[in-house]
Structure formats: structure tokens, C-alpha cells
Amino acid sequence: MKTATIVLLSIAGTLSACKASDPPPAKERAQTEAEKTVYDTQFKALQKAKDVQNVVDQQKSASDKQLQDAEGGH
């Protein structure tokens, strides 16, 4: 009986000493949850592809302009 009481008190003491930290503010929590979606890697890949396409379009425009200037501005 004494052993069971001591074990229960020690378990209760251990659990009460292990207090969980306060959760982050709602704004930070929402941001981290949004960043950790299943589709996050796909959204990043899509954005990267769009960025690359913008660079390619800019290079094409510059190349077209150079060709027009070289032809005499037709």
C-alpha cells in the first residue's frame, strides 16, 4: 500500500513538473501551419516555374529587340 502511494505520488510529481510551454501566438501558428501543408512543395515548385518563365520571357523580349535593331527596326 505504501509502495503504491509512493509510486503514484512520484508519477504525479513528475507529470506536474513537465509543464508544456505556451503555444505560439495565433498569427505565428497560422503561418507555420500554412507552410507545412501537404502541397507546400508543389506550390513552391509552381512558383519557381513561374519565376523561371518570367526570366525566359524577359530574355526573349531582349533578344527580339536586339534582332529588330540589327535588321533596321522593321
Wavefront OBJ file of the C-alpha trace (Angstrom):
o trace
v 0.000 0.000 0.000
v 2.791 2.408 0.895
v 4.669 1.475 -2.249
v 1.668 2.145 -4.466
v 1.129 5.547 -2.821
v 4.785 6.489 -3.241
v 4.741 5.409 -6.897
v 1.540 7.368 -7.592
v 2.890 10.480 -5.859
v 6.174 10.298 -7.732
v 4.347 9.907 -11.061
v 2.064 12.832 -10.231
v 5.053 14.945 -9.239
v 6.902 14.077 -12.408
v 3.930 14.891 -14.611
v 3.244 18.187 -12.873
v 6.887 19.217 -13.283
v 6.711 18.642 -17.045
v 4.602 21.630 -17.957
v 4.127 22.190 -21.666
v 5.357 25.507 -22.981
v 2.861 28.153 -24.004
v 1.639 27.778 -27.577
v 2.878 30.369 -30.077
v 0.611 33.315 -30.887
v -2.192 32.624 -33.347
v -0.545 34.590 -36.148
v 2.695 32.606 -35.943
v 0.824 29.338 -35.507
v -1.300 30.005 -38.615
v 1.800 30.876 -40.617
v 3.660 27.732 -39.617
v 0.602 25.567 -40.287
v 0.208 27.128 -43.724
v 3.847 26.447 -44.508
v 3.536 22.793 -43.563
v 0.806 21.686 -45.936
v 0.952 18.552 -47.989
v 1.022 20.621 -51.178
v 3.708 23.032 -49.988
v 6.435 21.525 -52.141
v 4.141 21.626 -55.160
v 3.288 25.299 -54.549
v 6.980 26.115 -54.275
v 7.756 24.231 -57.484
v 4.935 26.013 -59.299
v 6.161 29.408 -58.111
v 9.706 28.550 -59.169
v 8.464 27.544 -62.620
v 6.567 30.835 -62.942
v 9.661 32.773 -61.929
v 11.772 30.912 -64.481
v 9.159 31.572 -67.167
v 9.279 35.296 -66.368
v 13.054 35.298 -66.775
v 12.799 33.425 -70.082
v 10.152 35.872 -71.330
v 12.355 38.831 -70.413
v 15.325 37.282 -72.208
v 13.193 36.610 -75.282
v 11.962 40.200 -75.333
v 15.521 41.484 -75.093
v 16.646 39.113 -77.857
v 13.725 40.136 -80.110
v 14.559 43.791 -79.576
v 18.196 43.180 -80.491
v 17.152 41.344 -83.651
v 14.820 44.169 -84.666
v 17.556 46.736 -84.050
v 20.012 44.673 -86.113
v 17.524 44.361 -89.004
v 16.936 48.073 -89.093
v 13.838 48.334 -86.918
v 11.271 46.615 -89.158
l 1 2 3 4 5 6 7 8 9 10 11 12 13 14 15 16 17 18 19 20 21 22 23 24 25 26 27 28 29 30 31 32 33 34 35 36 37 38 39 40 41 42 43 44 45 46 47 48 49 50 51 52 53 54 55 56 57 58 59 60 61 62 63 64 65 66 67 68 69 70 71 72 73 74
